[in-house]
Amino acid sequence: MYARLLPTPRGSTFLFGPRGTGKSTWLRDRFPQAATYDLLDTGEALRLAKEPHTLYRELSALPAGAWAVIDEVQKVPALLDEVHRLIETRQLHFVLSGSSARKLRRGGVNLLAGRAVTMAMMPLVSAELAFDAEPAKLLRYGSLPMAVAEEDPRPYLRSYAETYLVQEVQAEALTRNVGAFARFLEVAARQNAQTTNASGIAKAVGVGRQTVRSHFEILVDTLLGYWLPAWKLKSANKQVAHSKFYFFDTGVVRALSGRLPYPPTSEEEGPLAETFLLNELRAYLAYSALDYRLHFWRTHDGAEVDVLCEAANGFVAIEIKSATSWNKRFNRGLRRLREYMPGTACYGVYFGERAALWDDVYVLPVLDFLKRLWDGDVIR
């Protein structure tokens, strides 16, 4: 059991996270005495789907203030009406976990009218690994708990990719053409961390552009990936406005792209480094309850900043490189950004060994940067 940084909720909570991130283990650890319903158990899911009111009858016997856990609640969305009643009439607290928000967001489901906050469970982060994991291995195999624990994570990651197609896509009928979606997954994974060209992906997969857009919606709703939007500076002209798409884990994206058996190439390492650092930033913001949004910035002439965050204490810009030595040209985007936004705190993160200061840019080895991040010294 890894010591997870996700705080224990004080009241009813939706807990969302991709499969394999450790939600069920965390729930057992934090709520060992709670009445628990595991809807991955097909018999349990069918029993409650047939008569959702059963949940109300069974939990009404609990005292006020007691906790109940429903794991994979999206399997039986009708239970949320009963949960609502139990919160209102019996003053119970719930943790409602799920690996897909699609049915809940799109089905007109009762989302408890603000009576439950939303929390996110991410793969393991560097702070949970005591900053002891080898960054190169995390780039290659990701940080899902089972991938970190296994001596050879490749069989697990291959199985994960196949299980996702069967359990999340086919079983929930998220798309009719699973074969086309599988082709889309490979192409989208190979374009991870790049500005998304829906038309190009549609041509490569052999489907319409609108189908590609709906497939990306499936990835977002099933928590397999997310969009990083471009930051638009009102005072700047000719900036890129299209978003980038990132998968939630570097090991999973390599499994989906078919690159898992091979060492990462130099072309892969840059996007993988961005994905790894961006996922750490997302986890830090989520676990620290900082409601800041992350963006990237790029001009049409190629000046780019990988991550831009507007924090309470000012703007923070981060340039991420997989190189083992820092080059002054890496500062180009940060210098251009500062022309429009003086005072922005600028960081360079790379896979070398020494910290340095280049043109007011704090250049840090990746683990040094992550230690500062989780200590609250970068974004607060």
Beta strands, then each sheet from edge to edge (+ up, - down):
strand 1: 13-16
strand 2: 35-38
strand 3: 67-71
strand 4: 93-98
strand 5: 117-120
strand 6: 225-228
strand 7: 244-247
strand 8: 294-298
strand 9: 304-311
strand 10: 314-320
strand 11: 345-350
strand 12: 356-358
strand 13: 361-365
sheet 1: 2+ 3+ 4+ 1+ 5+
sheet 2: 6+ 7-
sheet 3: 8+ 9- 10+ 11+ 13+ 12-
end
